[in-house]
Amino acid sequence: MRSSLALPVMLLALAGDGAGASVVPGPRFTADDLDDAILARRAWQAGHRCTGWVPEVHEEVAIVRGAATGGYDGRAYLDTAGLYRIELSGLEPRRSLLHEIAHAWTRKGPAALNEGRTDLLADCMAHALTDPDLLDPDDGRDLTALPDLRRWTNPKTHEGSDMLDEGRADAYLGASRLFRVVATVVPEQRLWPEDGQLRWRELEALLVHAGPRGAIVWDVLEGGVDRQREALSDKDLDGQPWLAEILSGTDPNRWDSDGDGWWDGASAAPGGS
């Protein structure tokens, strides 16, 4: 096992942020696994490219594998000064690492809005790093245990939740799909304001300002869990929720609407065909 390494910021920046990419200020990531520290630094740079701003953060952020508990694949710890610790568990710690780093930009607000836009940012970071293995796959399952996303709460400690594991998993996946829908009508950078917070009234304003398509999304959110479950279903397993396909003009019943050999979700992603 490698000892804990606190690599200088510039060394990590040179470890692969992309040719010609400007280096922005960031923390010193420490980890038992050197690859985790390097990926974290590259993800930090990618987060800046996706959002256009740099969040507050401690000078040092510790990354600890095998420490996340309560059935979570990862946990991000933040205080008034920002991100200071990331714990990882689960089968895909590298994917979880991107999600937890993304929380530095999405630190405040209701659970569905925080987790959904964190997933959206993590996907943007994966695309910026041109590494499809870092994308968090959607298994296309029915959200049978989805709670009403407008009322879903997530315990601050990540412990002691009275939500069953299935309900919690569907809540996270439902929030992720929701922001894939929102991103079809609202520019992504508007979803990551510089105070790190997005509230329901602010999302409503963004959707209403987007016109009739945005109003449809808000109407679904206000319509309760049954409407949300239907709108966020993915019957053709192409990575695009039903409502996103309706708003984008693809066929919600066809995996490859335009016949180009790529599934609709790939075509809709940044850099997709």
C-alpha positions as CSV (number, residue, x, y, z in Angstrom):
1,M,0.0,0.0,0.0
2,R,1.3,3.4,-0.9
3,S,1.7,6.0,1.8
4,S,-0.4,9.1,1.9
5,L,1.0,11.6,-0.5
6,A,0.4,15.4,-0.5
7,L,1.6,16.3,-4.0
8,P,2.2,20.0,-4.8
9,V,-0.6,21.6,-6.8
10,M,1.5,22.3,-9.8
11,L,2.7,18.7,-10.1
12,L,-0.9,17.5,-10.1
13,A,-1.8,20.1,-12.6
14,L,0.9,18.8,-14.9
15,A,-0.5,15.3,-14.6
16,G,-3.0,15.6,-17.4
17,D,-5.4,18.6,-17.4
18,G,-5.2,18.7,-21.1
19,A,-2.8,20.4,-23.5
20,G,-3.1,24.2,-23.4
21,A,-5.6,24.3,-20.6
22,S,-5.2,27.1,-18.1
23,V,-4.6,26.1,-14.5
24,V,-6.9,27.5,-11.9
25,P,-6.3,27.6,-8.2
26,G,-7.3,24.5,-6.3
27,P,-6.6,22.4,-3.2
28,R,-3.8,20.0,-2.5
29,F,-5.5,16.6,-2.8
30,T,-4.0,13.9,-0.6
31,A,-4.7,10.2,-1.0
32,D,-3.3,6.7,-0.3
33,D,-3.7,6.0,-4.0
34,L,-1.7,8.5,-6.2
35,D,-4.1,8.0,-9.1
36,D,-6.9,9.3,-6.9
37,A,-5.0,12.5,-6.2
38,I,-4.1,13.0,-9.9
39,L,-7.7,12.3,-11.0
40,A,-9.1,14.7,-8.4
41,R,-6.8,17.5,-9.5
42,R,-7.8,16.9,-13.2
43,A,-11.5,16.8,-12.2
44,W,-11.1,20.1,-10.3
45,Q,-9.8,21.7,-13.5
46,A,-12.6,20.2,-15.5
47,G,-15.2,21.5,-13.0
48,H,-13.9,25.0,-13.6
49,R,-14.2,24.6,-17.4
50,C,-17.8,23.3,-17.0
51,T,-19.0,26.0,-14.6
52,G,-16.7,29.0,-15.3
53,W,-15.9,29.6,-11.7
54,V,-13.9,28.3,-8.7
55,P,-15.6,27.4,-5.4
56,E,-14.2,28.0,-1.9
57,V,-12.2,25.0,-0.7
58,H,-9.8,24.1,2.1
59,E,-6.1,24.2,1.2
60,E,-6.0,20.4,1.6
61,V,-8.7,17.8,0.7
62,A,-8.2,14.3,1.9
63,I,-9.4,11.4,-0.2
64,V,-10.0,8.2,1.8
65,R,-11.0,4.9,0.1
66,G,-13.2,2.4,2.0
67,A,-14.5,5.0,4.5
68,A,-18.0,5.8,3.2
69,T,-20.7,4.2,5.2
70,G,-24.5,3.9,5.3
71,G,-24.8,2.3,1.8
72,Y,-23.3,5.4,0.0
73,D,-20.7,5.0,-2.7
74,G,-19.1,8.3,-1.6
75,R,-19.5,11.2,0.8
76,A,-18.3,14.8,0.5
77,Y,-17.6,16.8,3.7
78,L,-17.9,20.6,3.5
79,D,-18.0,23.4,6.0
80,T,-18.2,27.1,5.7
81,A,-14.8,27.2,4.1
82,G,-15.7,24.6,1.5
83,L,-14.8,21.0,0.7
84,Y,-12.2,19.3,3.0
85,R,-12.7,15.5,2.8
86,I,-14.0,12.9,0.4
87,E,-14.7,9.3,1.4
88,L,-15.1,6.6,-1.2
89,S,-16.5,3.0,-1.2
90,G,-18.3,0.9,-3.7
91,L,-17.3,-0.8,-6.9
92,E,-16.5,2.4,-9.0
93,P,-14.6,4.7,-6.7
94,R,-13.2,6.8,-9.7
95,R,-16.8,7.7,-10.8
96,S,-17.8,8.4,-7.2
97,L,-14.8,10.7,-6.9
98,L,-16.0,13.0,-9.7
99,H,-19.4,13.2,-8.1
100,E,-18.1,14.1,-4.7
101,I,-15.7,16.7,-6.1
102,A,-18.6,18.2,-8.0
103,H,-20.3,18.9,-4.7
104,A,-17.8,21.7,-4.2
105,W,-19.8,23.6,-6.7
106,T,-23.3,22.4,-5.6
107,R,-23.1,22.7,-1.8
108,K,-26.5,24.2,-1.0
109,G,-30.2,23.6,-1.7
110,P,-32.9,20.9,-1.7
111,A,-31.7,17.3,-2.0
112,A,-33.1,16.7,-5.5
113,L,-31.6,19.9,-6.9
114,N,-28.2,19.3,-5.2
115,E,-27.8,15.7,-6.3
116,G,-29.3,16.1,-9.8
117,R,-27.1,19.0,-10.8
118,T,-24.1,17.3,-9.1
119,D,-24.5,14.3,-11.4
120,L,-24.9,16.7,-14.4
121,L,-21.7,18.4,-13.5
122,A,-19.9,15.1,-12.9
123,D,-20.9,14.0,-16.4
124,C,-19.7,17.3,-17.8
125,M,-16.4,16.8,-16.0
126,A,-16.1,13.3,-17.5
127,H,-16.7,14.6,-21.0
128,A,-14.1,17.4,-20.4
129,L,-11.6,14.7,-19.4
130,T,-12.6,12.7,-22.5
131,D,-13.0,9.6,-20.4
132,P,-16.3,7.7,-20.9
133,D,-15.4,5.3,-18.2
134,L,-16.0,8.1,-15.7
135,L,-19.6,8.5,-16.7
136,D,-22.1,7.2,-14.2
137,P,-24.3,4.8,-16.2
138,D,-28.1,4.7,-16.0
139,D,-29.5,1.2,-15.9
140,G,-32.9,2.4,-17.3
141,R,-34.8,0.9,-14.5
142,D,-38.4,2.0,-13.6
143,L,-38.5,4.4,-10.7
144,T,-41.1,2.4,-8.8
145,A,-39.9,3.7,-5.4
146,L,-39.3,7.3,-6.4
147,P,-40.4,9.8,-3.8
148,D,-41.9,13.2,-4.8
149,L,-38.7,15.0,-5.8
150,R,-40.2,18.3,-4.6
151,R,-40.4,16.9,-1.1
152,W,-37.4,14.6,-0.9
153,T,-35.0,15.4,1.9
154,N,-31.5,13.9,2.5
155,P,-30.1,13.8,6.1
156,K,-27.2,16.2,6.5
157,T,-25.2,13.4,8.2
158,H,-26.1,10.8,5.5
159,E,-27.1,8.6,8.4
160,G,-30.4,7.8,10.1
161,S,-32.5,8.1,7.0
162,D,-35.9,6.4,7.2
163,M,-36.0,5.9,3.5
164,L,-35.5,2.4,2.2
165,D,-32.5,1.7,0.1
166,E,-34.6,1.3,-3.0
167,G,-36.3,4.6,-2.5
168,R,-33.1,6.4,-1.9
169,A,-31.5,4.9,-5.0
170,D,-34.6,5.9,-7.1
171,A,-34.5,9.4,-5.6
172,Y,-30.8,9.8,-6.7
173,L,-31.5,8.4,-10.1
174,G,-34.7,10.4,-10.5
175,A,-32.8,13.6,-9.6
176,S,-30.1,12.8,-12.1
177,R,-32.7,12.2,-14.9
178,L,-34.5,15.4,-13.9
179,F,-31.4,17.5,-14.7
180,R,-30.9,15.7,-18.0
181,V,-34.3,17.0,-18.8
182,V,-33.7,20.5,-17.4
183,A,-30.5,20.8,-19.4
184,T,-32.5,20.5,-22.6
185,V,-34.2,23.8,-21.9
186,V,-31.8,25.8,-19.6
187,P,-28.1,26.5,-20.3
188,E,-26.1,24.3,-18.0
189,Q,-23.9,27.0,-16.6
190,R,-27.1,28.7,-15.2
191,L,-27.6,25.6,-13.0
192,W,-24.3,26.1,-11.2
193,P,-24.6,29.7,-9.7
194,E,-21.5,31.0,-7.9
195,D,-23.0,30.9,-4.4
196,G,-23.3,27.1,-4.9
197,Q,-27.0,27.2,-4.2
198,L,-30.1,26.5,-6.3
199,R,-33.6,26.5,-4.8
200,W,-36.9,25.5,-6.2
201,R,-38.1,29.1,-6.7
202,E,-34.9,29.8,-8.7
203,L,-35.3,26.7,-10.8
204,E,-38.9,27.7,-11.5
205,A,-37.8,31.1,-12.6
206,L,-35.2,29.6,-15.0
207,L,-37.7,27.2,-16.4
208,V,-40.5,29.8,-16.9
209,H,-38.0,32.2,-18.5
210,A,-37.1,29.3,-20.9
211,G,-40.6,29.5,-22.4
212,P,-43.2,26.8,-23.1
213,R,-40.8,23.9,-23.0
214,G,-39.5,25.0,-19.6
215,A,-43.1,25.5,-18.4
216,I,-43.8,21.9,-19.3
217,V,-40.9,20.7,-17.1
218,W,-42.1,22.8,-14.1
219,D,-45.6,21.5,-14.6
220,V,-44.4,17.9,-14.3
221,L,-42.5,18.8,-11.1
222,E,-45.6,20.3,-9.6
223,G,-47.8,17.4,-10.7
224,G,-46.6,15.0,-8.1
225,V,-44.7,11.7,-8.0
226,D,-46.8,9.8,-10.5
227,R,-46.2,12.5,-13.2
228,Q,-42.6,12.7,-12.3
229,R,-42.2,8.9,-12.5
230,E,-43.8,8.8,-16.0
231,A,-41.8,11.8,-17.3
232,L,-38.5,10.5,-16.0
233,S,-39.0,6.9,-17.3
234,D,-36.6,5.5,-20.0
235,K,-38.5,2.7,-21.7
236,D,-36.1,2.5,-24.7
237,L,-33.0,2.4,-22.4
238,D,-31.1,5.0,-24.4
239,G,-30.1,7.2,-21.5
240,Q,-32.6,9.9,-22.2
241,P,-35.7,10.3,-20.0
242,W,-39.1,10.2,-21.7
243,L,-39.6,14.0,-21.2
244,A,-36.1,14.9,-22.5
245,E,-36.9,13.0,-25.7
246,I,-40.2,14.7,-26.2
247,L,-38.6,18.1,-25.6
248,S,-35.6,17.3,-27.9
249,G,-37.7,15.8,-30.7
250,T,-36.3,12.2,-30.5
251,D,-38.5,9.1,-30.3
252,P,-39.0,7.9,-26.6
253,N,-39.7,4.5,-28.0
254,R,-36.5,4.1,-30.1
255,W,-33.0,3.6,-28.8
256,D,-31.5,5.3,-31.9
257,S,-34.1,7.8,-33.2
258,D,-32.0,9.1,-36.2
259,G,-30.5,5.7,-37.2
260,D,-26.9,6.9,-36.9
261,G,-25.8,3.9,-34.8
262,W,-25.5,5.9,-31.5
263,W,-28.1,5.7,-28.8
264,D,-30.0,9.0,-28.2
265,G,-28.4,9.7,-24.9
266,A,-24.9,9.6,-26.5
267,S,-26.0,12.0,-29.2
268,A,-27.4,14.4,-26.6
269,A,-24.3,14.4,-24.5
270,P,-21.6,17.1,-24.8
271,G,-19.4,16.1,-27.7
272,G,-21.9,13.5,-28.9
273,S,-22.5,12.7,-32.5
